Amino acid sequence: MQPLEGKVILLTGVSGGIGKPVTNLLLKLGAQVIGVDIANPDSVTDLLEHPKFNYHQLDLAQAGNIEELMDLVSKDVPDSLVALAGIVVSGELARQSSSDVERVINLNLTSQINLSKSIISLWLKKNIEGNIVFVSSWVDHVPWPGITPYAASKAGLVALCRGIAREYARNGIRANLISPGIVDVGMAAKQWREEPDYKARASRAIPLGRLQQPEEVAEGIAFLLASQSQYMTGSNLLIDGGASLYPLDPEEVDKR
Ligand SMILES: NC(=O)c1ccc[n+]([C@@H]2O[C@H](COP(=O)([O-])OP(=O)(O)OC[C@H]3O[C@@H](n4cnc5c(N)ncnc54)[C@H](O)[C@@H]3O)[C@@H](O)[C@H]2O)c1
């Protein structure tokens, strides 16, 4: 039997750079995946062919949509939530607009509070011992210039996860986080290949010296969903190639 056979997983951010490899792995491991994203269904055409995948297009930043989503899944209630959808706006803090800050906090933190609150209340009603995996980042505790509101949203997610873990452990509900490093998708992948300055700065920050493959994030998420992690709750699984180790600059290490 596959490790995730029988599980019904609600996965947000499904059409993103990390979302697709995560979906592919969860399906391969036998799970049923209910994918959610703001993106057009065309972005997940390949996944829609899978008999254990279905898709809801919605904007999670609108609280009303989360209630609608709960209605949609209330017949076949998911036993797990992977809250992957998130955005980053880059730029020095003083130059970020208040609407950019609001967008980041709204999706990365407020929507996650609303989503977890709604699914937990469904689980409590149906006596389901649910499992939540939040997706934070190594920057939830290490400053990386230019993404301060994002880092603050991820640090808030740590508090949210630990609060849920403590509050609902007695109901058999678990919540953990995964904190990836710098993943080889989207902007980071482009900058790594096209901007030598970025590559130099990022490779100095990653002791293992390479970007993280999204499949390596997917493996961590699958572990937190599987029975091997059944004694974990409130944990933050850091898989970052050593990015959060100090000192950041290997030249300093060479001076030892
Ligand atoms: N890429 C990295 O280096 C990295 C590192 C650490 C953590 N993370 C985290 O991993 C997660 C996924 O990142 P990614 O690199 O795949 O990003 P991505 O931009 O490729 O994917 C994010 C997905 O979220 C969706 N989304 C955006 N706004 C939404 C909304 N309002 N409602 C519903 N869906 C919405 C997007 O359409 C997209 O499919 C994020 O939470 C991110 O913070 C990424």
The ligand as an SDF file (V2000), in Angstrom:
LIG
                    3D

 44 48  0  0  0  0  0  0  0  0999 V2000
   10.3170   29.6770   -4.0820 N   0  0  0  0  0  0  0  0  0  0  0  0
   11.0600   29.7230   -2.9690 C   0  0  0  0  0  0  0  0  0  0  0  0
   12.3010   29.8880   -3.0040 O   0  0  0  0  0  0  0  0  0  0  0  0
   10.4040   29.5320   -1.6280 C   0  0  0  0  0  0  0  0  0  0  0  0
   11.2160   29.3910   -0.4940 C   0  0  0  0  0  0  0  0  0  0  0  0
   10.6260   29.2210    0.7470 C   0  0  0  0  0  0  0  0  0  0  0  0
    9.2380   29.1860    0.8360 C   0  0  0  0  0  0  0  0  0  0  0  0
    8.4730   29.3210   -0.2780 N   0  0  0  0  0  0  0  0  0  0  0  0
    7.0260   29.2870   -0.1240 C   0  0  0  0  0  0  0  0  0  0  0  0
    6.4920   28.2420   -0.9020 O   0  0  0  0  0  0  0  0  0  0  0  0
    5.1680   28.5870   -1.3310 C   0  0  0  0  0  0  0  0  0  0  0  0
    5.0360   28.4020   -2.8450 C   0  0  0  0  0  0  0  0  0  0  0  0
    6.0160   29.2110   -3.4690 O   0  0  0  0  0  0  0  0  0  0  0  0
    6.3450   29.1200   -5.0370 P   0  0  0  0  0  0  0  0  0  0  0  0
    7.7720   29.4540   -5.1920 O   0  0  0  0  0  0  0  0  0  0  0  0
    5.8030   27.8620   -5.6040 O   0  0  0  0  0  0  0  0  0  0  0  0
    5.5080   30.3740   -5.5610 O   0  0  0  0  0  0  0  0  0  0  0  0
    4.5850   30.4980   -6.8540 P   0  0  0  0  0  0  0  0  0  0  0  0
    4.3230   31.9510   -7.0340 O   0  0  0  0  0  0  0  0  0  0  0  0
    5.1680   29.7420   -7.9850 O   0  0  0  0  0  0  0  0  0  0  0  0
    3.2650   29.7550   -6.3900 O   0  0  0  0  0  0  0  0  0  0  0  0
    2.3340   30.3530   -5.5290 C   0  0  0  0  0  0  0  0  0  0  0  0
    0.9620   29.9330   -5.9930 C   0  0  0  0  0  0  0  0  0  0  0  0
   -0.0050   30.5980   -5.1600 O   0  0  0  0  0  0  0  0  0  0  0  0
   -1.0470   31.0550   -6.0060 C   0  0  0  0  0  0  0  0  0  0  0  0
   -1.7210   32.2180   -5.4230 N   0  0  0  0  0  0  0  0  0  0  0  0
   -1.2520   33.4980   -5.3600 C   0  0  0  0  0  0  0  0  0  0  0  0
   -2.1770   34.2980   -4.8260 N   0  0  0  0  0  0  0  0  0  0  0  0
   -3.2500   33.5180   -4.5410 C   0  0  0  0  0  0  0  0  0  0  0  0
   -4.5260   33.7850   -3.9940 C   0  0  0  0  0  0  0  0  0  0  0  0
   -4.8720   35.0290   -3.6140 N   0  0  0  0  0  0  0  0  0  0  0  0
   -5.4040   32.7530   -3.8560 N   0  0  0  0  0  0  0  0  0  0  0  0
   -5.0550   31.5080   -4.2490 C   0  0  0  0  0  0  0  0  0  0  0  0
   -3.8640   31.1840   -4.7870 N   0  0  0  0  0  0  0  0  0  0  0  0
   -2.9690   32.1850   -4.9260 C   0  0  0  0  0  0  0  0  0  0  0  0
   -0.3640   31.4260   -7.3080 C   0  0  0  0  0  0  0  0  0  0  0  0
   -1.2780   31.4710   -8.4080 O   0  0  0  0  0  0  0  0  0  0  0  0
    0.6790   30.3230   -7.4340 C   0  0  0  0  0  0  0  0  0  0  0  0
    0.1920   29.2150   -8.1680 O   0  0  0  0  0  0  0  0  0  0  0  0
    4.9290   30.0180   -0.8660 C   0  0  0  0  0  0  0  0  0  0  0  0
    4.2110   30.0050    0.3450 O   0  0  0  0  0  0  0  0  0  0  0  0
    6.3340   30.5400   -0.6350 C   0  0  0  0  0  0  0  0  0  0  0  0
    6.3700   31.5680    0.3150 O   0  0  0  0  0  0  0  0  0  0  0  0
    9.0190   29.4930   -1.5200 C   0  0  0  0  0  0  0  0  0  0  0  0
  1  2  1  0
  2  3  2  0
  2  4  1  0
  4  5  1  0
  4 44  2  0
  5  6  2  0
  6  7  1  0
  7  8  2  0
  8  9  1  0
  8 44  1  0
  9 10  1  0
  9 42  1  0
 10 11  1  0
 11 12  1  0
 11 40  1  0
 12 13  1  0
 13 14  1  0
 14 15  2  0
 14 16  1  0
 14 17  1  0
 17 18  1  0
 18 19  2  0
 18 20  1  0
 18 21  1  0
 21 22  1  0
 22 23  1  0
 23 24  1  0
 23 38  1  0
 24 25  1  0
 25 26  1  0
 25 36  1  0
 26 27  1  0
 26 35  1  0
 27 28  2  0
 28 29  1  0
 29 30  1  0
 29 35  2  0
 30 31  1  0
 30 32  2  0
 32 33  1  0
 33 34  2  0
 34 35  1  0
 36 37  1  0
 36 38  1  0
 38 39  1  0
 40 41  1  0
 40 42  1  0
 42 43  1  0
M  CHG  2   8   1  16  -1
M  END
$$$$
